[in-house]
Amino acid sequence: MGEGRDKGPARSGPSPGYGLMAAAGPEPGPGAPLLNCAHYSRSCRLKAPCCGKFYTCRLCHDDVENHQLDRFKVTQVQCAKCETVQQVKRTCESCETVFGEYYCDTCHLFDVDKKQYHCPPCGICRIGPEDNFFHCVKCNLCLATHLRGNHKCVENVSRQNCPVCMEDIHTSRIGAHVLTCGHLLHKTCYEMLFNKGAYRCPLCMQSAVDMTKYWEELDTEIAQTAMPSDYQNMVVKIMCNDCQLHSTTPFHVLGLKCSGCGSYNTAQDGGLITLQGQQ
């Protein structure tokens, strides 16, 4: 899968991995042709260890083949200038062309300089600068430094697929958004989901944004909207998705309020109950 994520994770969450759309930059070597695919800019082609074909990058390979190229197993590259096939390294052994301003000998990544760094625990390269990120051991991914001790840890959270598109998050080239509950979505999936009015995490159903103002507006609307007389003495058991409290609240078609935290992000637990002596 992709080496990392697109630039700019929402809520300054996981460190974006390198892998932006190809952009022009200083040529890696004198007179060296810069190969600009849709993914990276470099001056060599990778020889796929699986099929022996040459591709500018593993993602270009995966787009047209029916199998995936394992970046870690790449052993040979072809210089884009002199076309010499050689052992994978940063500089051509024949014409001394520099294949990439940045080179990782583990991921076999060549690209223009984007302040990349290799994170051993993540097992892939990320876009830095490295000093702006730290690796959370429990979450098992890189986070912005201001989230150190200031986020909810979910064990191996990035190893789960995005709950919206069901695609990989950890090695995705798309940015990741960290929800307040600690779960991750692709940035694009988050924007699509919440632009449609959804406000809860698809996994745990906890509110993903501050809903205080909306709950206050709902309080006012409910106070101004009387229920029919047959329902005015009805209550219902609920469970709050935000604080997990089980409680009983007056029944109202506009919303069921948690008596603990005041949230309307609740789920009804059973049928209507008529208060004794109020029939």
C-alpha positions as CSV (number, residue, x, y, z in Angstrom):
1,M,0.0,0.0,0.0
2,G,1.0,3.7,-0.1
3,E,4.0,4.9,1.8
4,G,1.9,7.3,3.8
5,R,-0.7,10.1,3.7
6,D,-1.5,13.2,1.9
7,K,-0.6,16.6,3.3
8,G,-2.5,18.2,6.1
9,P,-4.3,15.7,8.4
10,A,-7.4,17.2,10.0
11,R,-7.2,17.9,13.7
12,S,-3.4,17.7,13.4
13,G,-3.7,13.9,13.8
14,P,-1.5,11.2,12.3
15,S,1.7,12.4,10.6
16,P,1.0,12.6,6.9
17,G,3.2,10.1,5.1
18,Y,5.0,11.2,2.0
19,G,3.2,10.7,-1.3
20,L,1.7,13.9,-2.5
21,M,0.7,14.4,-6.1
22,A,3.8,14.8,-8.3
23,A,5.2,18.3,-8.2
24,A,8.0,20.0,-10.1
25,G,11.2,20.5,-8.2
26,P,15.0,20.6,-8.6
27,E,16.2,17.9,-10.8
28,P,17.9,15.1,-8.9
29,G,21.0,15.2,-11.1
30,P,22.6,17.2,-13.9
31,G,20.6,16.6,-17.0
32,A,18.7,13.8,-15.4
33,P,15.2,13.3,-16.7
34,L,12.7,13.7,-13.8
35,L,10.0,11.0,-14.0
36,N,6.7,12.6,-12.9
37,C,4.1,10.0,-12.4
38,A,0.8,10.7,-10.5
39,H,2.5,9.8,-7.3
40,Y,6.2,10.7,-7.1
41,S,9.1,12.6,-8.8
42,R,12.3,10.6,-9.4
43,S,15.0,9.7,-11.9
44,C,14.7,5.9,-11.9
45,R,12.3,3.1,-12.4
46,L,11.7,0.2,-10.0
47,K,12.1,-3.3,-11.3
48,A,9.1,-5.2,-9.8
49,P,10.4,-8.3,-8.0
50,C,7.0,-10.0,-8.7
51,C,6.8,-9.7,-12.5
52,G,10.1,-8.2,-13.6
53,K,8.6,-5.2,-15.2
54,F,9.8,-1.6,-14.8
55,Y,7.5,1.0,-13.3
56,T,8.1,4.6,-12.0
57,C,6.7,3.6,-8.7
58,R,4.9,0.7,-7.0
59,L,1.5,2.5,-7.2
60,C,1.8,2.8,-11.0
61,H,2.5,-0.9,-11.0
62,D,-0.5,-1.7,-8.8
63,D,-2.8,0.5,-11.0
64,V,-2.3,-1.8,-14.0
65,E,-1.3,-5.2,-12.7
66,N,-3.5,-7.8,-10.9
67,H,-1.1,-8.0,-8.0
68,Q,0.8,-5.6,-5.7
69,L,4.5,-4.7,-5.7
70,D,6.2,-5.3,-2.4
71,R,8.4,-2.2,-1.9
72,F,10.6,-3.9,0.6
73,K,11.6,-6.6,-1.9
74,V,12.8,-4.3,-4.6
75,T,16.5,-5.0,-5.4
76,Q,17.0,-3.3,-8.8
77,V,16.3,0.0,-10.4
78,Q,16.8,1.4,-13.9
79,C,18.4,4.8,-14.4
80,A,16.1,7.2,-16.3
81,K,19.1,8.9,-18.0
82,C,21.4,6.0,-19.1
83,E,19.0,3.2,-18.6
84,T,21.5,1.1,-16.6
85,V,19.8,-1.6,-14.5
86,Q,21.6,-1.9,-11.2
87,Q,21.2,-2.7,-7.5
88,V,18.9,-0.3,-5.8
89,K,20.8,2.8,-4.4
90,R,20.4,6.6,-4.4
91,T,22.9,7.4,-7.2
92,C,23.4,5.7,-10.6
93,E,26.6,3.7,-10.7
94,S,27.2,4.5,-14.4
95,C,26.3,8.2,-14.8
96,E,26.1,9.4,-11.2
97,T,22.5,10.6,-11.6
98,V,20.9,11.2,-8.2
99,F,17.6,9.3,-8.4
100,G,15.9,11.3,-5.6
101,E,16.6,14.1,-3.2
102,Y,15.2,11.8,-0.6
103,Y,16.0,8.1,-0.6
104,C,15.0,5.5,2.0
105,D,17.0,2.2,1.8
106,T,14.2,0.4,3.7
107,C,11.1,1.5,1.7
108,H,13.1,2.0,-1.5
109,L,11.5,5.4,-1.8
110,F,12.9,8.0,-4.2
111,D,11.3,11.4,-4.3
112,V,11.9,15.2,-4.2
113,D,12.6,16.6,-0.7
114,K,9.4,16.9,1.3
115,K,11.0,16.6,4.7
116,Q,10.4,12.9,4.8
117,Y,11.6,10.6,7.5
118,H,11.4,6.8,8.0
119,C,9.5,5.7,11.2
120,P,10.8,2.2,12.2
121,P,7.7,1.4,14.4
122,C,5.3,2.5,11.6
123,G,7.5,0.6,9.1
124,I,7.1,3.3,6.4
125,C,8.2,6.8,5.5
126,R,6.3,9.9,6.6
127,I,6.3,13.5,5.6
128,G,7.8,15.6,8.4
129,P,9.6,17.5,9.6
130,E,10.3,14.6,12.0
131,D,10.6,17.0,14.9
132,N,6.9,17.9,14.5
133,F,5.8,14.3,15.2
134,F,6.1,11.5,17.7
135,H,5.3,7.8,17.6
136,C,2.5,6.8,20.0
137,V,3.3,3.3,21.1
138,K,-0.3,2.3,21.9
139,C,-1.9,3.9,18.9
140,N,1.1,2.6,16.9
141,L,1.3,5.6,14.6
142,C,2.9,9.0,14.3
143,L,1.0,11.9,15.8
144,A,1.6,15.7,15.9
145,T,3.7,16.6,18.9
146,H,0.9,18.8,20.4
147,L,-1.1,15.6,20.8
148,R,1.5,14.0,23.1
149,G,-0.5,13.2,26.3
150,N,-3.5,15.0,24.8
151,H,-5.3,12.4,22.8
152,K,-7.3,9.2,23.5
153,C,-5.3,6.2,22.7
154,V,-6.9,3.3,20.7
155,E,-4.6,0.3,20.4
156,N,-3.3,-0.1,16.8
157,V,-5.9,2.3,15.6
158,S,-4.4,2.9,12.2
159,R,-4.2,-0.8,11.4
160,Q,-7.9,-0.8,11.0
161,N,-9.5,0.1,7.7
162,C,-11.4,3.3,7.4
163,P,-15.0,2.5,8.5
164,V,-16.5,4.6,5.7
165,C,-14.7,3.4,2.6
166,M,-13.2,0.2,4.2
167,E,-9.8,1.0,2.6
168,D,-6.4,1.0,4.4
169,I,-5.5,3.9,6.6
170,H,-2.0,3.2,7.9
171,T,-0.2,3.3,4.6
172,S,-2.8,5.4,2.7
173,R,-1.7,8.4,0.8
174,I,-4.9,10.2,1.8
175,G,-4.8,12.2,5.0
176,A,-6.3,10.8,8.2
177,H,-8.6,12.6,10.6
178,V,-8.4,11.8,14.3
179,L,-11.8,11.9,16.0
180,T,-12.2,12.9,19.6
181,C,-13.0,9.2,20.5
182,G,-9.5,8.3,19.1
183,H,-10.8,6.5,15.9
184,L,-9.5,7.4,12.5
185,L,-11.2,8.2,9.2
186,H,-9.7,9.2,5.9
187,K,-9.8,13.0,5.7
188,T,-11.9,12.8,2.5
189,C,-14.3,10.3,4.1
190,Y,-14.6,12.5,7.2
191,E,-15.5,15.6,5.0
192,M,-18.0,13.6,2.9
193,L,-19.6,12.1,6.0
194,F,-20.0,15.3,8.0
195,N,-20.9,17.4,5.0
196,K,-24.0,15.2,4.8
197,G,-25.0,16.0,8.4
198,A,-23.5,13.0,10.2
199,Y,-21.9,13.9,13.5
200,R,-21.0,10.5,15.1
201,C,-18.1,8.2,14.8
202,P,-19.2,5.3,12.5
203,L,-17.5,2.8,14.9
204,C,-18.5,3.8,18.4
205,M,-21.3,6.3,17.7
206,Q,-19.7,8.9,20.0
207,S,-20.2,12.6,18.9
208,A,-17.2,13.5,16.7
209,V,-17.7,17.3,17.0
210,D,-18.8,19.6,19.8
211,M,-22.6,19.4,19.8
212,T,-23.2,21.7,22.8
213,K,-24.7,24.5,20.9
214,Y,-27.0,22.2,19.0
215,W,-28.1,20.4,22.2
216,E,-29.0,23.8,23.7
217,E,-31.1,24.6,20.6
218,L,-32.8,21.2,20.9
219,D,-33.6,22.0,24.6
220,T,-35.4,25.1,23.5
221,E,-37.3,23.5,20.7
222,I,-38.4,20.6,22.9
223,A,-39.6,23.0,25.6
224,Q,-41.7,24.8,23.0
225,T,-43.1,21.7,21.5
226,A,-45.6,19.9,23.8
227,M,-46.3,16.2,23.3
228,P,-49.9,15.1,22.8
229,S,-51.6,14.4,26.2
230,D,-51.4,10.6,25.6
231,Y,-47.6,10.8,25.7
232,Q,-47.0,13.5,28.2
233,N,-46.5,11.0,31.1
234,M,-44.4,8.6,29.1
235,V,-40.7,7.9,29.8
236,V,-38.2,5.6,28.1
237,K,-35.0,3.9,29.0
238,I,-32.0,5.1,27.0
239,M,-28.2,4.6,26.6
240,C,-26.0,7.6,25.9
241,N,-23.5,7.1,23.1
242,D,-21.3,9.9,24.5
243,C,-21.0,9.1,28.3
244,Q,-22.3,5.5,28.2
245,L,-24.9,6.2,30.9
246,H,-28.0,4.2,31.1
247,S,-30.9,6.3,32.3
248,T,-34.6,7.0,32.0
249,T,-35.8,10.2,30.3
250,P,-39.1,11.8,29.3
251,F,-40.2,10.6,25.9
252,H,-40.2,13.2,23.1
253,V,-40.2,12.7,19.4
254,L,-37.6,15.5,18.9
255,G,-35.0,13.8,21.0
256,L,-34.2,11.8,24.2
257,K,-31.8,13.7,26.5
258,C,-29.2,12.0,28.6
259,S,-29.6,13.0,32.3
260,G,-25.9,12.6,32.8
261,C,-24.1,14.7,30.2
262,G,-27.1,16.4,28.5
263,S,-26.4,14.9,25.1
264,Y,-29.1,13.9,22.7
265,N,-26.8,11.3,21.1
266,T,-28.7,8.5,22.7
267,A,-30.3,5.2,21.8
268,Q,-33.7,4.0,23.0
269,D,-33.5,0.8,25.1
270,G,-37.0,-0.7,25.2
271,G,-40.5,0.6,24.7
272,L,-42.4,3.4,26.3
273,I,-43.1,3.3,30.0
274,T,-46.1,5.0,31.6
275,L,-45.4,6.6,35.0
276,Q,-47.5,5.0,37.7
277,G,-50.2,7.1,39.1
278,Q,-50.0,9.4,36.0
279,Q,-52.4,7.5,33.7
